């Protein structure tokens, strides 16, 4: 996995954490859910990239 991909995936996770925290602070369940989704997507992308690296 390239360093750029790692940074992008981590940035997506961190943005998700920020959205989730903002949603909790404002009691916005939609924003909380969006944040959790972003975190999950970032984690899934990282896992997929790691699997690709194993089979190279």
N, C-alpha and C positions, 0 to 999 in steps of 0.2 A: 504494500500500500504506500502510495507516495505521501510525502509530508504534507502536500497541499490538500489531499483528500482527508487526511487525519485532521487538519486544522478546520476544514469546512464542516466535517461531521461534528467535531467538538463544539464549534461555534453554533451549530444548529441545536445541540443539546443545551448549551448555556442560554441561548435565546429562549428555548422552551422553559427552562427553569425561571427565567425572568418573567415570562408571560404567566406562568403558573403562580408565581409570587404576587404579581400585579393583580391577577384575578382573585386571589385570596384576599388581598388588601381591599379590593373594591367590591367584593362579594359578587363577582362576575363569573358564573359557572362556565359560560362559553369560553372565556379567555383561559380559565383553568384547564379546560379540556383541550384546547388548542395547544397550550403549553405542554401538557402531558404527551400529546400526539407528536409534537416536535421532538421531544426527548426520546420517545420510542423510535421515531424514524432515524434519528441520528445514531442511536445505539445499534439499530438493525443494519444500517449502512456500514458501520464499523465492523460488525460481526461478519457481514458478507465479504468485505474486503480482506479480512483476516483469513477466511476460508479460501479465497482466491490465492492468497500468498502461499498457503500451505500446498496447494496443488501446482505451483509453478515449477 
